[in-house]
Amino acid sequence: MRKHWPALSISLVSALVLPLLVAGSGSGNAAASSFGAHKTAGARDEVALTVPAKGSGGFNLTKGSYLEGFEFTATRPISISKLGAYDSNLSKLRNGSEKFATVQVAVFDLTAKRRLCEASVGHAEPALGVFRYATLSRPVTLNTTHRFAVVWVSLSNHYLANPELAFSDVNPAIHYLATAGLGAGGRRMTRTLVEPNWFFTVRVHGLAAINHDVGPNFIFTTPR
């Protein structure tokens, strides 16, 4: 609700209002797109995919080690600073992992056919929501013209299968294109981090693509 200020002197209004405007001007407080409001990780950090610990739906599952993630484009230039991995111990769902195994997470430029960055995410990494995040030694900036994918190799960890997410859980700075995997149906087991070659697309499958499997995530900032 818009606030109506009483009649005050210009200098007094400036003294009261200006600090509030400055405090709220960071990219972490950016207005939502048509997909709705999105939670942020801090004053400038933003989370690509929000998965609520409660109400995420789905179930924790592990039936071998898979390459999993999602394909996306950036709607504005963004700079990835941290790579994350789902830790089922942090969710409110039953059947979580008793021990979180260190996993590899990477971002691929699918247009240029190259790996942009990768990180090892272990149980000691800081947690935010249902993910643990490792900080990259150098942020990686993405353009708005290429297609990208963030993937992990699950190893012995649980992944979140068939969650109940919505487009409002996707940060408006990215456009979610598809669930990414390896092999037919994304069901080829692997312990090696490679570029995905299977995609369950939003264009064909709608929200079902977002609600396939959840494993990796990332935190980014918007370059000034």
Stockholm file with secondary structure:
# STOCKHOLM 1.0

chainA/1-224         MRKHWPALSISLVSALVLPLLVAGSGSGNAAASSFGAHKTAGARDEVALTVPAKGSGGFNLTKGSYLEGFEFTATRPISISKLGAYDSNLSKLRNGSEKFATVQVAVFDLTAKRRLCEASVGHAEPALGVFRYATLSRPVTLNTTHRFAVVWVSLSNHYLANPELAFSDVNPAIHYLATAGLGAGGRRMTRTLVEPNWFFTVRVHGLAAINHDVGPNFIFTTPR
#=GR chainA/1-224 SS CCCCCCSCCHHHHHHHHHHHHHHTCSGGGCCCBTTBCCCBSSSSCEESBCCCSSSCCSEEECSSCBEEEEEEEESSCEEEEEEEEECGGGSSSSSCCSSCCCEEEEEEETTTTEEEEEEEECTTSCEETTEEEEEEEEEEEECSSSCEEEEEECTTSCEEESCCCCGGGBCTTEEEEEEEESSGGGCCBCSSCCCCCEEEEHHHHTHHHHTSEECEEEEEECCC
#=GC SS_cons         CCCCCCSCCHHHHHHHHHHHHHHTCSGGGCCCBTTBCCCBSSSSCEESBCCCSSSCCSEEECSSCBEEEEEEEESSCEEEEEEEEECGGGSSSSSCCSSCCCEEEEEEETTTTEEEEEEEECTTSCEETTEEEEEEEEEEEECSSSCEEEEEECTTSCEEESCCCCGGGBCTTEEEEEEEESSGGGCCBCSSCCCCCEEEEHHHHTHHHHTSEECEEEEEECCC
//
